[in-house]
Amino acid sequence: MTDIDDTKSNFNQSVNNLTSNEEANHTGLAKKCRCKHIHWRPGSLLPLYADKATAAAIITHHFFPISPRTLERWPLTVRRPNKATIYEVAELMQYAEAKLQSAYAYKQVEG
């Protein structure tokens, strides 16, 4: 992950007012918060660890649509620092790719 600059929001605005601070918190550019917002965007570097919402966004972007609740049923290693559920992104990506490769594939015909 890259270093986080607490002085700029995601849109290169100063983070001095309440609205900008809230935006920065929920885009992962200020201090980490315990919310359900996604702290990753397409085009960003993949984090080492991710919470359920962020992990689901990463899988949806790279492989197939998935909800955060689906991750609870996957056989993944869960870490719980400070009671927060986080997943290792490398393991998550590996399992999602295996799931995609093993999925049934067929050609559609015009009907």
Protein Blocks (a to p, Z undefined) as FASTA:
>chain_A
ZZddfkbcfkopacfbfklmmmmmmnopaccdddfbdcbdehiacdfbdcfklmmmmmmm
mmmgcdfklmmmpccddddehhiacddfklmmmmmmmmmmmpccdddddZZ
